[in-house]
């Protein structure tokens, strides 16, 4: 198990969902904490609104891209290339995993399934690792240094 997988596994065991794990790992790279952001992302666990629809790993990747290149205040605009980074990630995600919804990616169709079907842990772990690495690659290809937003 590599370092990224081990960190993700520890966060999963700490009760974080996929969405929160992706963003927490990005924040940890910067040695930053943002509990409010992690709380807000809880609504994207098990798919948006706990419906096994849009995967939280997809939304987390978009959120990380937004941390680096999105609009953050009233006098700021998204950085050049932000939309193309989001498009690239979304298109890659759908192509790589064959869809964007939890029910299609891991076979979970209800919160009850999620709580009783442990196969999703391995499937989600694979999706998490590949997606986290892809977000880093996209940021690097667009001139951003992962772990440093200053």
OpenMM code with the backbone's topology and positions (N, CA, C; nanometers):
from openmm import Vec3, app, unit

residues = "UNK UNK UNK UNK UNK UNK UNK UNK UNK UNK UNK UNK UNK UNK UNK UNK UNK UNK UNK UNK UNK UNK UNK UNK UNK UNK UNK UNK UNK UNK UNK UNK UNK UNK UNK UNK UNK UNK UNK UNK UNK UNK UNK UNK UNK UNK UNK UNK UNK UNK UNK UNK UNK UNK UNK UNK UNK UNK UNK UNK UNK UNK UNK UNK UNK UNK UNK UNK UNK UNK UNK UNK UNK UNK UNK UNK UNK UNK UNK UNK UNK UNK UNK UNK UNK UNK UNK UNK UNK UNK UNK UNK UNK UNK UNK UNK UNK UNK UNK UNK UNK UNK UNK UNK UNK UNK UNK UNK UNK UNK UNK UNK UNK UNK UNK UNK UNK UNK UNK UNK UNK UNK UNK UNK UNK UNK UNK UNK UNK UNK UNK UNK UNK UNK UNK UNK UNK UNK UNK UNK UNK UNK UNK UNK UNK UNK UNK UNK UNK UNK".split()
positions = [
    Vec3(0.0856, -0.1173, 0.0000),
    Vec3(0.0000, 0.0000, 0.0000),
    Vec3(0.0901, 0.1235, 0.0000),
    Vec3(0.0676, 0.2129, -0.0977),
    Vec3(0.1508, 0.3328, -0.1029),
    Vec3(0.1031, 0.4373, -0.0020),
    Vec3(0.1782, 0.5454, 0.0083),
    Vec3(0.1519, 0.6496, 0.1078),
    Vec3(0.0138, 0.7132, 0.0906),
    Vec3(-0.0239, 0.7419, -0.0344),
    Vec3(-0.1546, 0.8035, -0.0611),
    Vec3(-0.2666, 0.7102, -0.0178),
    Vec3(-0.2568, 0.5838, -0.0562),
    Vec3(-0.3599, 0.4864, -0.0199),
    Vec3(-0.3688, 0.4716, 0.1321),
    Vec3(-0.2546, 0.4702, 0.1987),
    Vec3(-0.2543, 0.4565, 0.3439),
    Vec3(-0.3214, 0.5765, 0.4112),
    Vec3(-0.2897, 0.6973, 0.3644),
    Vec3(-0.3530, 0.8176, 0.4207),
    Vec3(-0.5044, 0.8143, 0.3991),
    Vec3(-0.5454, 0.7742, 0.2790),
    Vec3(-0.6889, 0.7665, 0.2503),
    Vec3(-0.7566, 0.6628, 0.3385),
    Vec3(-0.6914, 0.5490, 0.3576),
    Vec3(-0.7446, 0.4434, 0.4418),
    Vec3(-0.7631, 0.4930, 0.5855),
    Vec3(-0.6647, 0.5660, 0.6376),
    Vec3(-0.6745, 0.6208, 0.7733),
    Vec3(-0.7908, 0.7190, 0.7841),
    Vec3(-0.8080, 0.8037, 0.6827),
    Vec3(-0.9188, 0.8996, 0.6853),
    Vec3(-1.0533, 0.8278, 0.6782),
    Vec3(-1.0605, 0.7247, 0.5942),
    Vec3(-1.1832, 0.6453, 0.5850),
    Vec3(-1.2151, 0.5831, 0.7211),
    Vec3(-1.1156, 0.5282, 0.7862),
    Vec3(-1.1357, 0.4698, 0.9194),
    Vec3(-1.1704, 0.5748, 1.0233),
    Vec3(-1.1361, 0.7011, 0.9948),
    Vec3(-1.1731, 0.8109, 1.0830),
    Vec3(-1.3147, 0.8613, 1.0583),
    Vec3(-1.3857, 0.7967, 0.9651),
    Vec3(-1.5254, 0.8312, 0.9423),
    Vec3(-1.5506, 0.9300, 0.8296),
    Vec3(-1.4459, 0.9712, 0.7593),
    Vec3(-1.4652, 1.0627, 0.6470),
    Vec3(-1.5170, 0.9856, 0.5264),
    Vec3(-1.5996, 1.0516, 0.4457),
    Vec3(-1.6462, 0.9901, 0.3216),
    Vec3(-1.5507, 1.0276, 0.2080),
    Vec3(-1.5735, 0.9703, 0.0920),
    Vec3(-1.4851, 0.9909, -0.0240),
    Vec3(-1.4649, 1.1391, -0.0556),
    Vec3(-1.5726, 1.2142, -0.0581),
    Vec3(-1.5645, 1.3562, -0.0910),
    Vec3(-1.4734, 1.4285, 0.0075),
    Vec3(-1.4961, 1.4047, 0.1344),
    Vec3(-1.4170, 1.4690, 0.2386),
    Vec3(-1.2714, 1.4243, 0.2344),
    Vec3(-1.2479, 1.2972, 0.2049),
    Vec3(-1.1108, 1.2452, 0.1997),
    Vec3(-1.0309, 1.3180, 0.0929),
    Vec3(-1.0879, 1.3322, -0.0262),
    Vec3(-1.0162, 1.4004, -0.1354),
    Vec3(-0.9758, 1.5419, -0.0942),
    Vec3(-1.0708, 1.6177, -0.0426),
    Vec3(-1.0433, 1.7582, -0.0091),
    Vec3(-0.9535, 1.7675, 0.1135),
    Vec3(-0.9751, 1.6817, 0.2123),
    Vec3(-0.8881, 1.6840, 0.3314),
    Vec3(-0.7435, 1.6551, 0.2929),
    Vec3(-0.7231, 1.5621, 0.2024),
    Vec3(-0.5864, 1.5315, 0.1589),
    Vec3(-0.5238, 1.6523, 0.0893),
    Vec3(-0.6012, 1.7227, 0.0085),
    Vec3(-0.5497, 1.8424, -0.0585),
    Vec3(-0.5154, 1.9502, 0.0441),
    Vec3(-0.6014, 1.9676, 0.1432),
    Vec3(-0.5734, 2.0652, 0.2489),
    Vec3(-0.4500, 2.0230, 0.3296),
    Vec3(-0.4384, 1.8948, 0.3587),
    Vec3(-0.3230, 1.8448, 0.4342),
    Vec3(-0.1924, 1.8716, 0.3590),
    Vec3(-0.1957, 1.8655, 0.2266),
    Vec3(-0.0761, 1.8950, 0.1461),
    Vec3(-0.0259, 2.0367, 0.1736),
    Vec3(-0.1190, 2.1248, 0.2053),
    Vec3(-0.0850, 2.2646, 0.2338),
    Vec3(-0.0688, 2.2899, 0.3829),
    Vec3(-0.0858, 2.1841, 0.4614),
    Vec3(-0.0821, 2.1950, 0.6068),
    Vec3(-0.1860, 2.2950, 0.6563),
    Vec3(-0.3073, 2.2847, 0.5985),
    Vec3(-0.4187, 2.3715, 0.6362),
    Vec3(-0.5343, 2.2876, 0.6873),
    Vec3(-0.6155, 2.3503, 0.7692),
    Vec3(-0.7378, 2.2896, 0.8203),
    Vec3(-0.8552, 2.3748, 0.7746),
    Vec3(-0.9676, 2.3117, 0.7455),
    Vec3(-1.0891, 2.3850, 0.7135),
    Vec3(-1.2073, 2.2939, 0.7469),
    Vec3(-1.2413, 2.2890, 0.8747),
    Vec3(-1.3496, 2.2031, 0.9216),
    Vec3(-1.4833, 2.2423, 0.8618),
    Vec3(-1.5050, 2.3725, 0.8398),
    Vec3(-1.6318, 2.4167, 0.7809),
    Vec3(-1.6485, 2.3608, 0.6397),
    Vec3(-1.5430, 2.3645, 0.5615),
    Vec3(-1.5484, 2.3087, 0.4268),
    Vec3(-1.5764, 2.1590, 0.4325),
    Vec3(-1.5082, 2.0877, 0.5212),
    Vec3(-1.5296, 1.9433, 0.5333),
    Vec3(-1.6726, 1.9125, 0.5770),
    Vec3(-1.7284, 1.9932, 0.6667),
    Vec3(-1.8684, 1.9744, 0.7081),
    Vec3(-1.9617, 1.9954, 0.5890),
    Vec3(-1.9365, 2.1008, 0.5128),
    Vec3(-2.0210, 2.1308, 0.3967),
    Vec3(-2.0162, 2.0173, 0.2945),
    Vec3(-1.9002, 1.9565, 0.2793),
    Vec3(-1.8846, 1.8480, 0.1828),
    Vec3(-1.9547, 1.7197, 0.2274),
    Vec3(-1.9924, 1.7116, 0.3530),
    Vec3(-2.0622, 1.5927, 0.4023),
    Vec3(-2.1902, 1.5671, 0.3233),
    Vec3(-2.2500, 1.6718, 0.2692),
    Vec3(-2.3714, 1.6580, 0.1891),
    Vec3(-2.3490, 1.5928, 0.0542),
    Vec3(-2.2223, 1.5678, 0.0184),
    Vec3(-2.1908, 1.5044, -0.1089),
    Vec3(-2.1499, 1.3583, -0.0909),
    Vec3(-2.1592, 1.3094, 0.0329),
    Vec3(-2.1236, 1.1706, 0.0614),
    Vec3(-2.2297, 1.0765, 0.0046),
    Vec3(-2.1858, 0.9613, -0.0387),
    Vec3(-2.2733, 0.8590, -0.0983),
    Vec3(-2.3502, 0.9201, -0.2153),
    Vec3(-2.2843, 1.0052, -0.2895),
    Vec3(-2.3512, 1.0775, -0.3969),
    Vec3(-2.4208, 1.1988, -0.3384),
    Vec3(-2.4506, 1.2949, -0.4199),
    Vec3(-2.5115, 1.4196, -0.3726),
    Vec3(-2.6377, 1.3913, -0.2922),
    Vec3(-2.6424, 1.4443, -0.1713),
    Vec3(-2.7587, 1.4306, -0.0850),
    Vec3(-2.7864, 1.2873, -0.0417),
    Vec3(-2.6828, 1.2056, -0.0337),
    Vec3(-2.6944, 1.0640, 0.0044),
    Vec3(-2.7846, 0.9852, -0.0901),
    Vec3(-2.7978, 1.0354, -0.2120),
    Vec3(-2.8632, 0.9574, -0.3165),
    Vec3(-2.7489, 0.9054, -0.4006),
    Vec3(-2.7472, 0.7813, -0.4381),
    Vec3(-2.6299, 0.7290, -0.5079),
    Vec3(-2.6190, 0.7812, -0.6510),
    Vec3(-2.6291, 0.9118, -0.6625),
    Vec3(-2.6205, 0.9725, -0.7954),
    Vec3(-2.4782, 1.0232, -0.8176),
    Vec3(-2.4575, 1.1496, -0.8474),
    Vec3(-2.3250, 1.2006, -0.8825),
    Vec3(-2.2239, 1.1666, -0.7734),
    Vec3(-2.1163, 1.1003, -0.8137),
    Vec3(-2.0130, 1.0530, -0.7220),
    Vec3(-1.9444, 1.1690, -0.6503),
    Vec3(-1.9253, 1.1527, -0.5207),
    Vec3(-1.8581, 1.2535, -0.4403),
    Vec3(-1.7121, 1.2727, -0.4764),
    Vec3(-1.6496, 1.1723, -0.5342),
    Vec3(-1.5105, 1.1870, -0.5776),
    Vec3(-1.5031, 1.2822, -0.6968),
    Vec3(-1.6024, 1.2757, -0.7832),
    Vec3(-1.6084, 1.3696, -0.8955),
    Vec3(-1.6251, 1.5119, -0.8437),
    Vec3(-1.7201, 1.5327, -0.7538),
    Vec3(-1.7432, 1.6677, -0.7018),
    Vec3(-1.6249, 1.7159, -0.6185),
    Vec3(-1.5590, 1.6260, -0.5469),
    Vec3(-1.4416, 1.6655, -0.4676),
    Vec3(-1.3280, 1.7113, -0.5575),
    Vec3(-1.3058, 1.6402, -0.6666),
    Vec3(-1.2014, 1.6813, -0.7604),
    Vec3(-1.2282, 1.8187, -0.8164),
    Vec3(-1.3536, 1.8446, -0.8502),
    Vec3(-1.3913, 1.9776, -0.9008),
    Vec3(-1.3700, 2.0823, -0.7916),
    Vec3(-1.4023, 2.0469, -0.6676),
    Vec3(-1.3815, 2.1399, -0.5556),
    Vec3(-1.2335, 2.1727, -0.5383),
    Vec3(-1.1471, 2.0722, -0.5504),
    Vec3(-1.0029, 2.0970, -0.5375),
    Vec3(-0.9550, 2.1888, -0.6496),
    Vec3(-1.0004, 2.1644, -0.7703),
    Vec3(-0.9645, 2.2531, -0.8815),
    Vec3(-1.0107, 2.3957, -0.8512),
    Vec3(-1.1294, 2.4072, -0.7923),
    Vec3(-1.1808, 2.5383, -0.7538),
    Vec3(-1.0980, 2.6059, -0.6461),
    Vec3(-1.0437, 2.5271, -0.5530),
    Vec3(-0.9565, 2.5856, -0.4505),
    Vec3(-0.8376, 2.6570, -0.5142),
    Vec3(-0.7891, 2.6022, -0.6224),
    Vec3(-0.6718, 2.6576, -0.6892),
    Vec3(-0.7066, 2.7658, -0.7913),
    Vec3(-0.8171, 2.7508, -0.8602),
    Vec3(-0.8408, 2.8399, -0.9738),
    Vec3(-0.9781, 2.9053, -0.9757),
    Vec3(-1.0634, 2.8764, -0.8790),
    Vec3(-1.1981, 2.9314, -0.8779),
    Vec3(-1.2047, 3.0720, -0.8200),
    Vec3(-1.3192, 3.1315, -0.8333),
    Vec3(-1.3464, 3.2650, -0.7789),
    Vec3(-1.3626, 3.2538, -0.6280),
    Vec3(-1.2959, 3.3420, -0.5540),
    Vec3(-1.3014, 3.3350, -0.4086),
    Vec3(-1.3555, 3.4581, -0.3398),
    Vec3(-1.3675, 3.5678, -0.4120),
    Vec3(-1.4228, 3.6893, -0.3522),
    Vec3(-1.4848, 3.7768, -0.4612),
    Vec3(-1.5469, 3.8868, -0.4194),
    Vec3(-1.6250, 3.9675, -0.5138),
    Vec3(-1.5417, 4.0429, -0.6162),
    Vec3(-1.4135, 4.0596, -0.5923),
    Vec3(-1.3302, 4.1332, -0.6886),
    Vec3(-1.2401, 4.0402, -0.7709),
    Vec3(-1.2634, 3.9136, -0.7574),
    Vec3(-1.1789, 3.8143, -0.8230),
    Vec3(-1.2588, 3.7418, -0.9314),
    Vec3(-1.1895, 3.6923, -1.0286),
    Vec3(-1.2488, 3.6086, -1.1326),
    Vec3(-1.1800, 3.4735, -1.1291),
    Vec3(-1.2469, 3.3697, -1.1808),
    Vec3(-1.1757, 3.2417, -1.1902),
    Vec3(-1.0496, 3.2597, -1.2743),
    Vec3(-0.9467, 3.1870, -1.2384),
    Vec3(-0.8216, 3.1960, -1.3130),
    Vec3(-0.8383, 3.1340, -1.4510),
    Vec3(-0.7586, 3.1824, -1.5432),
    Vec3(-0.7646, 3.1322, -1.6798),
    Vec3(-0.7418, 2.9810, -1.6802),
    Vec3(-0.8241, 2.9128, -1.7532),
    Vec3(-0.8118, 2.7689, -1.7649),
    Vec3(-0.8967, 2.6906, -1.6659),
    Vec3(-0.9614, 2.7595, -1.5724),
    Vec3(-1.0411, 2.6882, -1.4716),
    Vec3(-1.1481, 2.6001, -1.5356),
    Vec3(-1.2266, 2.6572, -1.6251),
    Vec3(-1.3342, 2.5798, -1.6887),
    Vec3(-1.2800, 2.4613, -1.7667),
    Vec3(-1.1690, 2.4813, -1.8354),
    Vec3(-1.1129, 2.3695, -1.9124),
    Vec3(-1.0580, 2.2605, -1.8197),
    Vec3(-1.0072, 2.2988, -1.7017),
    Vec3(-0.9619, 2.1985, -1.6053),
    Vec3(-1.0797, 2.1158, -1.5548),
    Vec3(-1.1904, 2.1825, -1.5255),
    Vec3(-1.3102, 2.1119, -1.4786),
    Vec3(-1.3613, 2.0185, -1.5883),
    Vec3(-1.3660, 2.0687, -1.7108),
    Vec3(-1.4104, 1.9850, -1.8231),
    Vec3(-1.3186, 1.8649, -1.8409),
    Vec3(-1.1886, 1.8885, -1.8347),
    Vec3(-1.0923, 1.7797, -1.8516),
    Vec3(-1.1104, 1.6728, -1.7444),
    Vec3(-1.1240, 1.7159, -1.6208),
    Vec3(-1.1409, 1.6203, -1.5111),
    Vec3(-1.2718, 1.5425, -1.5258),
    Vec3(-1.3795, 1.6120, -1.5554),
    Vec3(-1.5097, 1.5480, -1.5678),
    Vec3(-1.5104, 1.4465, -1.6822),
    Vec3(-1.4554, 1.4866, -1.7957),
    Vec3(-1.4501, 1.3961, -1.9107),
    Vec3(-1.3612, 1.2753, -1.8810),
    Vec3(-1.2469, 1.2992, -1.8177),
    Vec3(-1.1584, 1.1896, -1.7815),
    Vec3(-1.2290, 1.0938, -1.6854),
    Vec3(-1.2951, 1.1477, -1.5837),
    Vec3(-1.3616, 1.0674, -1.4817),
    Vec3(-1.4643, 0.9741, -1.5459),
    Vec3(-1.5482, 1.0310, -1.6304),
    Vec3(-1.6529, 0.9506, -1.6937),
    Vec3(-1.5929, 0.8429, -1.7846),
    Vec3(-1.4884, 0.8793, -1.8572),
    Vec3(-1.4227, 0.7833, -1.9456),
    Vec3(-1.3499, 0.6748, -1.8655),
    Vec3(-1.2794, 0.7146, -1.7623),
    Vec3(-1.1997, 0.6216, -1.6819),
    Vec3(-1.2855, 0.5198, -1.6067),
    Vec3(-1.3975, 0.5656, -1.5523),
    Vec3(-1.4778, 0.4806, -1.4653),
    Vec3(-1.6111, 0.4371, -1.5269),
    Vec3(-1.6413, 0.4877, -1.6463),
    Vec3(-1.7612, 0.4439, -1.7165),
    Vec3(-1.8898, 0.5086, -1.6708),
    Vec3(-1.8806, 0.6195, -1.5997),
    Vec3(-1.9996, 0.6900, -1.5537),
    Vec3(-1.9632, 0.7914, -1.4472),
    Vec3(-2.0661, 0.8556, -1.3928),
    Vec3(-2.0439, 0.9564, -1.2892),
    Vec3(-2.1292, 0.9322, -1.1647),
    Vec3(-2.2156, 0.8326, -1.1680),
    Vec3(-2.3055, 0.8087, -1.0554),
    Vec3(-2.2611, 0.6893, -0.9721),
    Vec3(-2.2720, 0.7033, -0.8403),
    Vec3(-2.2323, 0.5963, -0.7483),
    Vec3(-2.2992, 0.4645, -0.7835),
    Vec3(-2.4264, 0.4686, -0.8160),
    Vec3(-2.4981, 0.3435, -0.8427),
    Vec3(-2.4359, 0.2681, -0.9593),
    Vec3(-2.3830, 0.3417, -1.0579),
    Vec3(-2.3209, 0.2774, -1.1729),
    Vec3(-2.1765, 0.2375, -1.1436),
    Vec3(-2.1070, 0.3190, -1.0663),
    Vec3(-1.9650, 0.2946, -1.0402),
    Vec3(-1.9409, 0.1800, -0.9434),
    Vec3(-2.0226, 0.1740, -0.8391),
    Vec3(-1.9956, 0.0736, -0.7351),
    Vec3(-2.1154, -0.0143, -0.7031),
    Vec3(-2.2280, 0.0082, -0.7684),
    Vec3(-2.3431, -0.0789, -0.7493),
    Vec3(-2.4269, -0.0495, -0.6267),
    Vec3(-2.4069, 0.0640, -0.5639),
    Vec3(-2.4868, 0.1018, -0.4471),
    Vec3(-2.6112, 0.1747, -0.4964),
    Vec3(-2.7276, 0.1286, -0.4522),
    Vec3(-2.8509, 0.1946, -0.4955),
    Vec3(-2.9288, 0.2578, -0.3806),
    Vec3(-2.8834, 0.2367, -0.2576),
    Vec3(-2.9489, 0.3006, -0.1433),
    Vec3(-2.8496, 0.3136, -0.0292),
    Vec3(-2.8828, 0.3981, 0.0658),
    Vec3(-2.7969, 0.4161, 0.1825),
    Vec3(-2.7854, 0.2836, 0.2582),
    Vec3(-2.8916, 0.2036, 0.2603),
    Vec3(-2.8866, 0.0725, 0.3255),
    Vec3(-2.7821, -0.0162, 0.2591),
    Vec3(-2.7789, -0.0164, 0.1241),
    Vec3(-2.6764, -0.0927, 0.0530),
    Vec3(-2.5377, -0.0470, 0.0943),
    Vec3(-2.5207, 0.0835, 0.1034),
    Vec3(-2.3911, 0.1409, 0.1377),
    Vec3(-2.3435, 0.0875, 0.2717),
    Vec3(-2.4353, 0.0819, 0.3671),
    Vec3(-2.3996, 0.0410, 0.5026),
    Vec3(-2.3784, -0.1098, 0.5168),
    Vec3(-2.4291, -0.1898, 0.4223),
    Vec3(-2.4177, -0.3340, 0.4356),
    Vec3(-2.3244, -0.3972, 0.3328),
    Vec3(-2.2889, -0.3263, 0.2284),
    Vec3(-2.2063, -0.3819, 0.1212),
    Vec3(-2.0648, -0.3276, 0.1324),
    Vec3(-1.9726, -0.4097, 0.1802),
    Vec3(-1.8357, -0.3634, 0.2018),
    Vec3(-1.7501, -0.3651, 0.0755),
    Vec3(-1.8004, -0.4210, -0.0358),
    Vec3(-1.7240, -0.4207, -0.1602),
    Vec3(-1.6938, -0.2785, -0.2075),
    Vec3(-1.7826, -0.1861, -0.1752),
    Vec3(-1.7635, -0.0498, -0.2221),
    Vec3(-1.6327, 0.0102, -0.1712),
    Vec3(-1.5831, -0.0345, -0.0570),
    Vec3(-1.4611, 0.0221, 0.0000),
    Vec3(-1.3448, 0.0092, -0.0984),
    Vec3(-1.3275, -0.1082, -0.1571),
    Vec3(-1.2193, -0.1283, -0.2535),
    Vec3(-1.2443, -0.0513, -0.3820),
    Vec3(-1.3678, -0.0536, -0.4289),
    Vec3(-1.4002, 0.0179, -0.5526),
    Vec3(-1.3789, 0.1682, -0.5338),
    Vec3(-1.4293, 0.2218, -0.4244),
    Vec3(-1.4133, 0.3651, -0.3975),
    Vec3(-1.2665, 0.4010, -0.3782),
    Vec3(-1.1930, 0.3141, -0.3116),
    Vec3(-1.0511, 0.3407, -0.2894),
    Vec3(-0.9758, 0.3566, -0.4197),
    Vec3(-1.0030, 0.2700, -0.5144),
    Vec3(-0.9400, 0.2775, -0.6457),
    Vec3(-0.9788, 0.4071, -0.7168),
    Vec3(-1.1053, 0.4412, -0.7116),
    Vec3(-1.1540, 0.5649, -0.7742),
    Vec3(-1.0895, 0.6862, -0.7071),
    Vec3(-1.0809, 0.6829, -0.5749),
    Vec3(-1.0196, 0.7929, -0.4991),
    Vec3(-0.8740, 0.8150, -0.5393),
    Vec3(-0.7964, 0.7101, -0.5379),
    Vec3(-0.6537, 0.7234, -0.5664),
    Vec3(-0.6311, 0.7753, -0.7076),
    Vec3(-0.6948, 0.7133, -0.8062),
    Vec3(-0.6762, 0.7561, -0.9450),
    Vec3(-0.7222, 0.9011, -0.9652),
    Vec3(-0.8337, 0.9369, -0.9036),
    Vec3(-0.8875, 1.0723, -0.9206),
    Vec3(-0.8004, 1.1772, -0.8530),
    Vec3(-0.7512, 1.1465, -0.7347),
    Vec3(-0.6632, 1.2385, -0.6629),
    Vec3(-0.5371, 1.2651, -0.7439),
    Vec3(-0.4815, 1.1601, -0.8011),
    Vec3(-0.3626, 1.1749, -0.8859),
    Vec3(-0.3945, 1.2534, -1.0124),
    Vec3(-0.5131, 1.2318, -1.0692),
    Vec3(-0.5513, 1.3032, -1.1919),
    Vec3(-0.5676, 1.4530, -1.1645),
    Vec3(-0.6268, 1.4877, -1.0525),
    Vec3(-0.6421, 1.6295, -1.0164),
    Vec3(-0.5046, 1.6954, -1.0054),
    Vec3(-0.4106, 1.6271, -0.9422),
    Vec3(-0.2744, 1.6806, -0.9309),
    Vec3(-0.2117, 1.6997, -1.0692),
    Vec3(-0.2314, 1.6023, -1.1555),
    Vec3(-0.1778, 1.6107, -1.2921),
    Vec3(-0.2377, 1.7284, -1.3679),
    Vec3(-0.3679, 1.7446, -1.3604),
    Vec3(-0.4348, 1.8547, -1.4300),
    Vec3(-0.3836, 1.9885, -1.3779),
    Vec3(-0.3743, 2.0032, -1.2469),
    Vec3(-0.3237, 2.1284, -1.1902),
    Vec3(-0.1816, 2.1564, -1.2389),
    Vec3(-0.0970, 2.0556, -1.2357),
    Vec3(0.0412, 2.0716, -1.2816),
    Vec3(0.0489, 2.1104, -1.4281),
    Vec3(-0.0349, 2.0494, -1.5105),
    Vec3(-0.0366, 2.0807, -1.6536),
    Vec3(-0.0845, 2.2225, -1.6826),
    Vec3(-0.1533, 2.2825, -1.5856),
    Vec3(-0.2026, 2.4199, -1.6021),
    Vec3(-0.1215, 2.5210, -1.5199),
    Vec3(-0.0045, 2.4797, -1.4758),
    Vec3(0.0869, 2.5728, -1.4103),
    Vec3(0.0675, 2.5919, -1.2614),
    Vec3(-0.0121, 2.5073, -1.1979),
    Vec3(-0.0323, 2.5173, -1.0536),
    Vec3(0.0570, 2.4167, -0.9828),
    Vec3(0.1096, 2.4564, -0.8693),
    Vec3(0.1899, 2.3660, -0.7873),
    Vec3(0.1019, 2.3087, -0.6787),
    Vec3(0.0746, 2.1785, -0.6875),
    Vec3(-0.0122, 2.1141, -0.5891),
    Vec3(0.0496, 2.1257, -0.4507),
    Vec3(-0.0313, 2.1700, -0.3559),
    Vec3(0.0158, 2.1879, -0.2191),
    Vec3(0.0551, 2.3311, -0.1876),
    Vec3(0.0480, 2.4175, -0.2889),
    Vec3(0.0857, 2.5576, -0.2699),
    Vec3(-0.0069, 2.6481, -0.3503),
    Vec3(-0.0969, 2.7142, -0.2807),
    Vec3(-0.1895, 2.8050, -0.3498),
    Vec3(-0.1512, 2.9510, -0.3303),
    Vec3(-0.0362, 2.9769, -0.2747),
    Vec3(0.0045, 3.1163, -0.2482),
    Vec3(0.0470, 3.1849, -0.3756),
] * unit.nanometer
topology = app.Topology()
chain = topology.addChain("A")
for resn in residues:
    res = topology.addResidue(resn, chain)
    for name in ("N", "CA", "C"):
        topology.addAtom(name, app.Element.getBySymbol(name[0]), res)
